[in-house]
Amino acid sequence: MLNLTPFEETTSFKKAMQKVLPEELQKDRIGLLIKLISRKYHFARSTLVKLDIRLRQLTLKDLENLFEAIFDLSTLRELNAWIDSRLPAQNDPSQLANLQN
């Protein structure tokens, strides 16, 4: 008799989920952060789109930390500085000026 292993228990499935799961978590967290930021700051749609692009460059851990930090940040400049401090060094800090309303 042939015993089949459920797909969820296979090595292939587990490897695929290790890659897909963090990407999905990142998308979910970015979506929630954009909603929270939009509600708190009332930024223009164009600013939120630019923030979305910048948030995609952060690690999952940084996104989780931003959920807590967002309550202490009162301006767009502070938010951008927080993001800049966590982005890889190759990014240009002059991006701050591009995010003003």
N, C-alpha and C positions, 0 to 999 in steps of 0.2 A: 504494500500500500504506500502510496506517495503522500508525504506530508508537506504541505506548502506553508512557508513562513508568511505571515501577514506583511504586506508591503511596509507598514509603519515600523516594523522591527528589523528591516534590512539595513545594511550598512549604507547603501546608496541613498535611501530615504533620509537617514540620519545626517549624512554629509550635506545633502541638499537643504535640509532644514537649518543646519548650522549657518548656511550662507543666506538663505531667504529670511529667516526669522529676524536677525538684526536689521536688515533693510526695511522690513515691514514695521518693526518697532520704531525705527528712526522716522519713517513717514508719518506714523500715528502721532508721535511726540511733536514733530514739526507742525502738523495740522493743529494740534491742541495749543501749542505755543502761539501760533499765529492768531488763533481765536482769542486767547487770553491777552496778547499784546494789542490786538485790535480793540478789544473792549476797554482795556486800561488806558491806552494812549490816544485812541481815535485817529490813527494815522491815515493818510491817503492810501488808496488801493495800490498805487505805484510804489509807495514806500514799503508796504507789506510784501509785495512781490520781490523787491530787492532784499528784504530781510529773509524771506523764504530761501532765496538763493544762498545767502550767507550762512543760514542755519544748517543747510545741507552739508556744509563743510565741517561741521562740528561732530565730535564723537558722540556716541549714544550716552556716555557718562556725562559729557558736558551739557547735553540737552536736558538730562535729568537734573543736573545742578542748576540750570537756568530756571526751572520751575520754581525753585526756592528763591533764587536771586532776584527774580522779576519783581518781587514785592519791595525790594530795597532800591530798585533802580527807578528814578523819577523822570528822567529825560531820555530822548533819543540818543544824545551824546553819551550818556552813561551806558545805555544798552549797547551801543556800538563799541565802546571801549571794553566792555565785558566780553563781547564776542571776539574783538581783535586780540585780546589777551590769551585767547584759547585757540586761535587759528594758527596753522603752521607758519613758520617764519617767512616763507616766500611771498606771503600776501602783503600787498601794499597798504599801509595805514592811511593813505590818502583816500581810501574808499569811504571814510567817514563823511566827507563833504558830499559825496554822491547820494547819500541817503537822506539828506535834508528834504523836508516837504516842499 
